[in-house]
Amino acid sequence: MDGAKDLKKIYLYFKNNTRALVSWSLLLIWMIIIFILSAQTADESSSTSGSLLSFILKLTYPGYKLMDPSEQFVVLETYQHIIRKSAHFMVFGVLGILAVNAYKSIHIRNNSLVIILSLATCVGYAVLDEIHQIFVPGRSCEIMDIVLDSCGSFIFIALTIFIFYLFENKKSKLVEKP
């Protein structure tokens, strides 16, 4: 195969298919965001999630704003672990949605294949993400995080495929009507 010709084919495909270009770009951007978040040291990561959690608690936890800082810290610590693990689930859930959309954008019609490719993309990236964290100060490779990432991906992939299925069925029924 001629690499230059193959690259030109890929370039022309994406040039003529805006949905595919946008879909794959969003997937790549989300992967970069995950990489950046994973590149934070343990202290930076705790600070990021702590700030977000503090903001959420100010809006939702009765009396949180009136507590003294030491009481706020206790409440924050109580919910921090749950929020961090939920974040893994949700962030990789979004990755699953974007992966399905990317594979659908290149006209893969077989939903089983889209599920397999999307899940392989997400689980593979989850593994790479955890390996990456070995090299970040204060971070580690956690098998449970890979499991959470994979579960989030799978559930969101399944929901996205179901939504695509509903739209495709509705569209085909509209076409069939005289």
C-alpha positions in Angstrom: 0.0 0.0 0.0 1.1 3.5 -0.7 0.9 5.5 2.6 0.6 8.9 0.8 -2.4 7.7 -1.2 -4.0 6.2 1.9 -3.6 9.5 3.8 -5.0 11.4 0.8 -8.1 9.1 0.8 -8.6 9.7 4.5 -8.1 13.5 4.0 -10.7 13.6 1.2 -13.1 11.5 3.2 -13.1 13.8 6.1 -13.0 16.9 3.9 -16.3 15.7 2.3 -17.9 14.4 5.5 -18.3 17.2 8.0 -20.2 15.0 10.5 -17.3 12.5 10.6 -14.7 15.3 10.9 -16.6 16.9 13.8 -17.4 13.6 15.5 -13.8 12.3 15.4 -12.5 15.7 16.5 -14.8 15.8 19.5 -13.7 12.3 20.5 -10.0 13.3 20.2 -10.6 16.5 22.1 -12.4 14.6 24.9 -9.4 12.2 25.1 -7.0 15.1 25.4 -9.2 16.6 28.2 -9.0 13.2 30.0 -5.2 13.1 29.5 -4.8 16.6 30.9 -6.9 15.8 34.0 -4.9 12.6 34.5 -1.7 14.6 34.2 -2.6 16.6 37.3 -0.6 15.6 40.4 -2.6 14.1 43.3 -2.7 17.5 45.1 -3.9 19.3 41.9 -6.5 16.6 41.2 -7.8 16.8 44.8 -8.0 20.5 44.6 -9.9 20.4 41.3 -12.5 17.9 42.5 -12.6 19.6 46.0 -13.4 23.0 44.4 -16.1 21.5 42.2 -17.6 19.6 45.2 -17.5 22.6 47.4 -19.4 24.6 44.8 -22.0 21.8 44.5 -22.3 21.5 48.3 -22.9 25.3 48.6 -25.8 24.9 46.2 -27.3 21.7 47.5 -26.3 20.9 51.1 -28.5 22.7 53.7 -26.4 24.9 56.0 -23.1 24.2 54.3 -22.4 27.9 53.7 -23.0 28.6 57.4 -20.6 25.9 58.7 -17.1 26.8 59.9 -14.3 25.7 57.6 -13.4 22.6 59.8 -17.0 21.4 59.5 -17.1 22.1 55.8 -13.9 20.0 55.5 -15.5 17.0 57.2 -18.5 17.2 54.9 -16.3 17.7 51.9 -14.1 14.7 52.8 -17.3 12.5 53.2 -18.4 13.1 49.7 -15.0 13.5 47.9 -14.5 9.8 47.3 -18.0 9.3 45.9 -17.6 12.4 43.6 -14.2 11.3 42.3 -15.4 7.8 41.4 -18.6 9.2 39.9 -16.5 11.4 37.8 -14.6 8.4 36.4 -18.0 6.9 35.4 -19.4 10.0 33.8 -16.2 11.2 32.0 -15.8 7.8 30.4 -19.6 7.7 29.8 -19.2 10.8 27.7 -16.3 9.2 25.9 -18.6 6.2 25.1 -21.2 8.6 23.6 -18.6 10.3 21.5 -17.1 7.0 20.4 -20.5 5.7 19.2 -21.1 8.9 17.3 -17.7 8.8 15.7 -18.1 5.2 14.5 -21.7 5.9 13.3 -20.4 8.9 11.4 -18.2 6.7 9.2 -21.4 4.8 8.3 -20.9 1.6 10.3 -24.5 0.3 10.3 -24.0 -2.9 12.4 -24.8 -1.8 15.9 -23.0 -4.8 17.4 -19.8 -3.7 15.6 -20.3 -0.1 16.8 -20.7 -1.3 20.4 -17.5 -3.5 20.1 -15.4 -0.8 18.5 -16.7 1.9 20.9 -16.1 -0.3 24.0 -12.7 -1.3 22.8 -11.8 2.4 22.3 -13.0 3.3 25.7 -11.6 0.4 27.7 -8.3 0.7 25.8 -8.1 4.4 26.7 -9.1 3.7 30.3 -6.1 1.3 30.6 -3.8 3.7 28.9 -5.1 6.5 31.2 -4.3 4.5 34.3 -0.9 3.5 33.0 -0.2 7.2 32.3 -1.1 8.0 36.0 1.8 5.7 37.2 4.2 8.4 36.0 2.3 11.3 37.6 3.4 12.3 41.1 1.1 11.1 43.8 -1.1 9.2 41.3 -1.3 5.4 40.7 -2.8 2.8 38.5 -6.1 1.6 40.0 -7.8 -1.4 38.5 -11.1 -0.3 40.1 -10.9 3.0 38.1 -10.6 1.0 34.9 -13.7 -1.0 36.0 -15.6 2.2 36.7 -14.4 3.8 33.4 -15.5 0.7 31.5 -18.9 0.4 33.2 -19.6 4.1 32.5 -18.6 3.6 28.9 -20.6 0.5 28.5 -23.8 1.9 30.0 -23.6 5.2 28.0 -22.7 3.3 24.8 -25.8 1.1 25.3 -28.0 4.1 25.9 -26.6 5.9 22.8 -27.0 2.9 20.6 -30.6 2.6 21.9 -31.3 6.2 21.0 -29.8 5.8 17.5 -31.9 2.7 17.1 -35.1 4.6 18.0 -34.2 7.5 15.6 -33.3 5.1 12.8 -36.6 3.1 13.2 -38.6 6.3 13.3 -36.8 7.5 10.2 -37.4 4.3 8.3 -41.1 4.2 9.3 -41.5 7.8 8.0 -39.8 6.7 4.7 -42.1 3.7 4.3 -45.4 5.7 4.7 -47.0 6.7 1.4 
